[in-house]
Amino acid sequence: MDDPNASVNRKLDEVIGTQYDAGARGFVGKLRAGIVRWIVAAVLALSMVAVIVATIEWHRLPPPEGRKIPAKPVVIQIIPAK
């Protein structure tokens, strides 16, 4: 009688080849893949923050020194209702 795992492994090898082995990565391989994912995510996050800051700085209003200030204050008289 044929081992059921052997037939499953044979069919798996036919479909995806012998390169796939789920248990071969081990702890170090999983850690390395996780670190790469985190580094890529951090780089993308920092890039997005840089784009947002650059956009805000690019669309900033001119500084107050560049605006014209009226020569004298405007006086408003409030007339009481009769």
N, CA, C and O atoms as a DFTB+ gen file, in Angstrom:
328 C
 N C O
     1  1       0.849      -1.171       0.000
     2  2       0.000       0.000       0.000
     3  2       0.896       1.237       0.000
     4  3       1.924       1.281       0.676
     5  1       0.482       2.238      -0.773
     6  2       1.266       3.454      -0.959
     7  2       0.976       4.440       0.181
     8  3      -0.157       4.557       0.647
     9  1       2.009       5.132       0.607
    10  2       1.870       6.126       1.678
    11  2       1.090       7.329       1.130
    12  3       1.436       7.842       0.066
    13  1       0.036       7.793       1.840
    14  2      -0.756       8.931       1.328
    15  2       0.084      10.214       1.233
    16  3      -0.131      11.024       0.332
    17  1       1.006      10.398       2.124
    18  2       1.858      11.592       2.073
    19  2       2.757      11.571       0.845
    20  3       3.040      12.618       0.262
    21  1       3.204      10.396       0.454
    22  2       4.069      10.290      -0.722
    23  2       3.314      10.686      -1.978
    24  3       3.869      11.356      -2.849
    25  1       2.065      10.282      -2.083
    26  2       1.284      10.656      -3.270
    27  2       0.992      12.151      -3.277
    28  3       1.009      12.782      -4.334
    29  1       0.725      12.716      -2.114
    30  2       0.492      14.159      -2.028
    31  2       1.762      14.910      -2.397
    32  3       1.710      15.897      -3.131
    33  1       2.902      14.448      -1.892
    34  2       4.175      15.095      -2.217
    35  2       4.486      14.982      -3.703
    36  3       4.996      15.929      -4.302
    37  1       4.189      13.853      -4.296
    38  2       4.433      13.654      -5.725
    39  2       3.565      14.607      -6.547
    40  3       4.046      15.214      -7.504
    41  1       2.290      14.741      -6.179
    42  2       1.399      15.652      -6.895
    43  2       1.833      17.107      -6.700
    44  3       1.765      17.908      -7.632
    45  1       2.273      17.439      -5.504
    46  2       2.758      18.790      -5.226
    47  2       3.995      19.106      -6.059
    48  3       4.138      20.213      -6.578
    49  1       4.891      18.122      -6.183
    50  2       6.089      18.316      -7.007
    51  2       5.732      18.483      -8.474
    52  3       6.402      19.229      -9.188
    53  1       4.694      17.807      -8.935
    54  2       4.261      17.953     -10.323
    55  2       3.714      19.353     -10.585
    56  3       3.936      19.923     -11.653
    57  1       3.001      19.901      -9.605
    58  2       2.350      21.191      -9.800
    59  2       3.325      22.352      -9.638
    60  3       3.397      23.224     -10.504
    61  1       4.080      22.373      -8.534
    62  2       4.927      23.538      -8.269
    63  2       6.412      23.230      -8.291
    64  3       7.222      24.137      -8.101
    65  1       6.785      22.019      -8.509
    66  2       8.198      21.685      -8.593
    67  2       8.787      21.336      -7.241
    68  3       8.073      21.272      -6.241
    69  1      10.076      21.112      -7.214
    70  2      10.744      20.696      -5.984
    71  2      11.333      21.874      -5.218
    72  3      11.962      21.678      -4.179
    73  1      11.140      23.100      -5.716
    74  2      11.711      24.272      -5.050
    75  2      10.962      24.625      -3.763
    76  3      11.520      25.262      -2.869
    77  1       9.711      24.213      -3.676
    78  2       8.883      24.577      -2.533
    79  2       9.062      23.561      -1.410
    80  3       8.911      22.355      -1.605
    81  1       9.388      24.082      -0.233
    82  2       9.433      23.249       0.962
    83  2       9.052      24.151       2.133
    84  3       9.849      24.983       2.567
    85  1       7.842      23.985       2.638
    86  2       7.301      24.898       3.645
    87  2       8.119      24.893       4.932
    88  3       8.237      25.933       5.579
    89  1       8.679      23.765       5.316
    90  2       9.398      23.705       6.576
    91  2      10.870      24.032       6.476
    92  3      11.553      24.071       7.499
    93  1      11.381      24.267       5.290
    94  2      12.820      24.457       5.117
    95  2      13.290      25.835       5.527
    96  3      14.481      26.021       5.777
    97  1      12.405      26.801       5.605
    98  2      12.835      28.166       5.912
    99  2      13.363      28.275       7.332
   100  3      14.384      28.922       7.566
   101  1      12.699      27.666       8.255
   102  2      13.138      27.695       9.639
   103  2      12.947      29.059      10.268
   104  3      12.360      29.964       9.674
   105  1      13.453      29.187      11.481
   106  2      13.279      30.418      12.242
   107  2      14.042      31.580      11.623
   108  3      13.509      32.685      11.520
   109  1      15.269      31.347      11.213
   110  2      16.100      32.425      10.653
   111  2      15.512      32.928       9.339
   112  3      15.500      34.133       9.088
   113  1      15.032      32.032       8.514
   114  2      14.421      32.430       7.246
   115  2      13.163      33.250       7.448
   116  3      12.942      34.238       6.748
   117  1      12.343      32.847       8.395
   118  2      11.129      33.597       8.689
   119  2      11.464      34.955       9.277
   120  3      10.821      35.952       8.948
   121  1      12.472      35.003      10.151
   122  2      12.897      36.263      10.744
   123  2      13.435      37.202       9.670
   124  3      13.118      38.391       9.671
   125  1      14.242      36.677       8.760
   126  2      14.811      37.490       7.686
   127  2      13.705      38.034       6.781
   128  3      13.739      39.206       6.403
   129  1      12.737      37.208       6.435
   130  2      11.626      37.662       5.593
   131  2      10.793      38.714       6.318
   132  3      10.339      39.679       5.703
   133  1      10.593      38.534       7.605
   134  2       9.838      39.516       8.384
   135  2      10.558      40.844       8.485
   136  3       9.936      41.903       8.397
   137  1      11.867      40.792       8.669
   138  2      12.649      42.030       8.772
   139  2      12.630      42.769       7.449
   140  3      12.507      43.994       7.423
   141  1      12.748      42.046       6.357
   142  2      12.706      42.686       5.033
   143  2      11.353      43.375       4.833
   144  3      11.299      44.499       4.335
   145  1      10.277      42.714       5.215
   146  2       8.948      43.309       5.092
   147  2       8.828      44.575       5.926
   148  3       8.280      45.574       5.460
   149  1       9.334      44.546       7.155
   150  2       9.261      45.711       8.029
   151  2      10.102      46.866       7.489
   152  3       9.690      48.023       7.567
   153  1      11.262      46.559       6.948
   154  2      12.122      47.611       6.393
   155  2      11.454      48.253       5.181
   156  3      11.459      49.476       5.043
   157  1      10.885      47.441       4.312
   158  2      10.191      47.977       3.141
   159  2       9.001      48.830       3.568
   160  3       8.769      49.896       2.998
   161  1       8.251      48.376       4.558
   162  2       7.097      49.140       5.054
   163  2       7.554      50.465       5.663
   164  3       6.909      51.491       5.451
   165  1       8.650      50.460       6.412
   166  2       9.157      51.696       7.021
   167  2       9.628      52.679       5.956
   168  3       9.367      53.877       6.060
   169  1      10.317      52.183       4.938
   170  2      10.785      53.063       3.859
   171  2       9.595      53.681       3.123
   172  3       9.610      54.872       2.813
   173  1       8.575      52.888       2.846
   174  2       7.385      53.420       2.181
   175  2       6.662      54.438       3.053
   176  3       6.190      55.457       2.548
   177  1       6.569      54.180       4.345
   178  2       5.905      55.116       5.253
   179  2       6.664      56.438       5.312
   180  3       6.049      57.504       5.265
   181  1       7.979      56.383       5.414
   182  2       8.771      57.611       5.448
   183  2       8.687      58.362       4.127
   184  3       8.703      59.593       4.110
   185  1       8.599      57.639       3.037
   186  2       8.449      58.288       1.729
   187  2       7.113      59.028       1.646
   188  3       7.047      60.148       1.139
   189  1       6.062      58.400       2.142
   190  2       4.758      59.060       2.128
   191  2       4.754      60.300       3.004
   192  3       4.175      61.320       2.629
   193  1       5.393      60.228       4.164
   194  2       5.483      61.395       5.043
   195  2       6.256      62.510       4.346
   196  3       5.865      63.674       4.430
   197  1       7.339      62.175       3.664
   198  2       8.128      63.184       2.954
   199  2       7.311      63.844       1.847
   200  3       7.409      65.055       1.648
   201  1       6.510      63.069       1.131
   202  2       5.671      63.637       0.075
   203  2       4.625      64.572       0.672
   204  3       4.368      65.640       0.118
   205  1       4.027      64.193       1.777
   206  2       3.009      65.034       2.420
   207  2       3.627      66.334       2.914
   208  3       3.063      67.406       2.694
   209  1       4.774      66.258       3.575
   210  2       5.444      67.464       4.080
   211  2       5.856      68.358       2.920
   212  3       5.687      69.575       2.996
   213  1       6.387      67.788       1.857
   214  2       6.791      68.589       0.699
   215  2       5.584      69.276       0.067
   216  3       5.683      70.431      -0.348
   217  1       4.460      68.594      -0.012
   218  2       3.252      69.189      -0.581
   219  2       2.756      70.342       0.284
   220  3       2.375      71.390      -0.238
   221  1       2.757      70.160       1.587
   222  2       2.320      71.224       2.491
   223  2       3.257      72.422       2.387
   224  3       2.789      73.559       2.329
   225  1       4.553      72.196       2.363
   226  2       5.517      73.289       2.266
   227  2       5.405      74.008       0.917
   228  3       5.587      75.224       0.844
   229  1       5.112      73.271      -0.129
   230  2       5.027      73.843      -1.456
   231  2       3.808      74.770      -1.583
   232  3       3.854      75.761      -2.312
   233  1       2.734      74.449      -0.882
   234  2       1.498      75.222      -0.966
   235  2       1.332      76.195       0.200
   236  3       0.225      76.680       0.438
   237  1       2.370      76.480       0.905
   238  2       2.299      77.369       2.063
   239  2       2.062      78.812       1.617
   240  3       2.535      79.233       0.562
   241  1       1.322      79.563       2.436
   242  2       1.080      80.977       2.162
   243  2       2.368      81.769       2.387
   244  3       3.257      81.310       3.104
   245  1       2.474      82.947       1.785
   246  2       3.679      83.745       1.996
   247  2       3.789      84.184       3.459
   248  3       2.779      84.265       4.157
   249  1       4.978      84.459       3.913
   250  2       5.152      84.863       5.322
   251  2       4.476      86.209       5.588
   252  3       4.235      86.979       4.658
   253  1       4.168      86.493       6.864
   254  2       3.470      87.740       7.200
   255  2       4.263      88.982       6.800
   256  3       3.651      90.024       6.565
   257  1       5.582      88.926       6.711
   258  2       6.382      90.091       6.352
   259  2       6.074      90.538       4.922
   260  3       6.223      91.716       4.597
   261  1       5.656      89.626       4.087
   262  2       5.372      89.946       2.693
   263  2       4.002      90.569       2.491
   264  3       3.744      91.131       1.426
   265  1       3.126      90.494       3.460
   266  2       1.789      91.065       3.348
   267  2       1.830      92.554       3.682
   268  3       2.622      93.008       4.508
   269  1       0.956      93.294       3.016
   270  2       0.899      94.739       3.285
   271  2       0.032      94.991       4.512
   272  3      -1.065      94.450       4.644
   273  1       0.551      95.823       5.399
   274  2      -0.166      96.192       6.618
   275  2      -0.743      97.586       6.398
   276  3      -0.034      98.463       5.905
   277  1      -2.010      97.818       6.750
   278  2      -2.559      99.173       6.569
   279  2      -1.760     100.203       7.357
   280  3      -1.203      99.900       8.412
   281  1      -1.712     101.422       6.833
   282  2      -0.916     102.486       7.445
   283  2      -1.447     102.866       8.820
   284  3      -0.663     103.055       9.751
   285  1      -2.744     102.979       8.962
   286  2      -3.310     103.305      10.265
   287  2      -4.497     102.398      10.534
   288  3      -5.092     101.860       9.600
   289  1      -4.845     102.223      11.796
   290  2      -5.970     101.341      12.104
   291  2      -7.295     101.958      11.651
   292  3      -7.435     103.179      11.575
   293  1      -8.233     101.112      11.363
   294  2      -9.555     101.552      10.941
   295  2     -10.407     101.741      12.190
   296  3     -10.495     100.854      13.038
   297  1     -11.036     102.922      12.290
   298  2     -11.874     103.243      13.445
   299  2     -13.323     102.929      13.073
   300  3     -13.812     103.370      12.033
   301  1     -13.996     102.175      13.915
   302  2     -15.384     101.803      13.677
   303  2     -16.225     102.424      14.778
   304  3     -15.954     102.231      15.964
   305  1     -17.254     103.178      14.377
   306  2     -18.152     103.752      15.353
   307  2     -19.406     102.907      15.425
   308  3     -20.028     102.614      14.404
   309  1     -19.770     102.523      16.620
   310  2     -20.980     101.743      16.806
   311  2     -22.057     102.702      17.297
   312  3     -21.940     103.281      18.377
   313  1     -23.095     102.862      16.502
   314  2     -24.167     103.786      16.824
   315  2     -25.278     102.986      17.506
   316  3     -25.772     101.999      16.959
   317  1     -25.659     103.418      18.690
   318  2     -26.737     102.687      19.379
   319  2     -28.046     102.784      18.637
   320  3     -28.307     103.778      17.959
   321  1     -28.865     101.772      18.756
   322  2     -30.183     101.773      18.108
   323  2     -31.089     102.795      18.783
   324  3     -30.995     103.005      19.992
   325  1     -31.968     103.433      18.010
   326  2     -32.865     104.438      18.574
   327  2     -34.191     103.884      18.940
   328  3     -35.053     104.616      19.428
